[in-house]
Amino acid sequence: MEEYLSEKEQWEWIKAQVRENGPAVILAVAMVGAGVFGWRWWQAHLDAGRLEAGAKYTQMVQALEAGDRSRALVLFGELERGYAASPYTDQARLLAARLYVLGGELDRAAGELGAVAESSKDRDLALVARLRLARVQIAEGKADGALATLNGVKAGAFDARYHEVRGDAYYAKGDKAAALKEYRSAQAAGSDSLLGLKIADLAADAPAAAPAAKSTAAGSGK
């Protein structure tokens, strides 16, 4: 009801209730007021946290654009320590993982990507992180680990890319038949990458189909 009344009308209504119902109403009003104040304080606290995390992330991006890797990683550390549950921190982890890959620190990149893949509340972000983690694992020579990372995941819009990276993992294992199957699945799912070249390369190495046996009639000359 209060949302339809002006502040003055609300105050008059509260005074009337107090006169009629006494201390019980005073207590109830006080409890409701405390609840509203607490909720507003908590929302303001969350909003402030989002703004601060967003500002840190923006500063990290700006540091990367300026080529200041050290500053970017310092800001990333501040995000992780102060705003671990923020979606901005998940985004920052992906950026940090890219920095670690460029620096040859694949184990650290895998750690950050694994954290996003396992804990992010943003499903699409988690799927992207899982995909990048598998690529890092392939680069580390852990093709079986990459397949474990990708298998059993409902990839949705990322289905084509998941098939392709599975193909890369199988290729790294030396299983060209399985790789070719995954590449073809990726192509059928609509991937726009260089799959055509990968498929053509593997198909050329695939055993040719055995020629059809001649019929008995042909063999007898009839």
Beta strands, then each sheet from edge to edge (+ up, - down):
end
